[in-house]
Amino acid sequence: MEFQIREIETGHDIMEVNRLAGIVWRETYRTLLTREQIAYMIEKYQSVRALTEQLAFGGYRYFLLEEAAEAVGYCGVQMQEGKLFLSKMYLMARAQGKGYFRQMLERLEQLCRDNGATAIWLTVNRYNDRAIGAYRHMGFREIRTQAVDIGNGYVMDDYVLERPVAVPSA
């Protein structure tokens, strides 16, 4: 299968990320979160409005992951204090296990090198064993735990994971 990663550029791309969020979040979190919390979090963080604001004012960059010209995943990143914050990384269930996760991380490492960032860090739900295992397999290590009130009576109960970025020797 032909696979590509491309940075989003248009309003259509933003709508595609929002569409994917609806699919992937329900696949990923159906056993971890209530339907109400999933809907709340998509609206708060992955709605067309939220994505547009993150891109325009928050310093975020989003990438679509496409298989045979069909979007099967996405990620959102933001540079923060010399490190790359991997805010979102989601693949549809049918796209998992094909090496796309590794390829996206390689692309993000290059983004780090291009911007002088020393590490990639992220938060992951403490009960999302599959994602935690995948990140640990790729060299991420737990830095700390955190619980963040996101409003509406919901809390994100996460691990903070980090992976240093290899800098090529001169």
Buried (B, 14 or more C-beta within 10 A) or exposed (E): EEBEBEEBEEEEBBEBBBBBBBBBBBBBBEEBBEEEBBBBBBBBBBBEEBBEEBBEEEEBBBBBBBBEEEBBBBBBBBBEEEBBBBBBBBBBEEBBEBEBBEBBBEBBBEBBBEEEBBBBBBBBBBBBEEBBEBBBEEEBEBEEEEEEEEEEEBEBBBBBBBBBBEEEEE
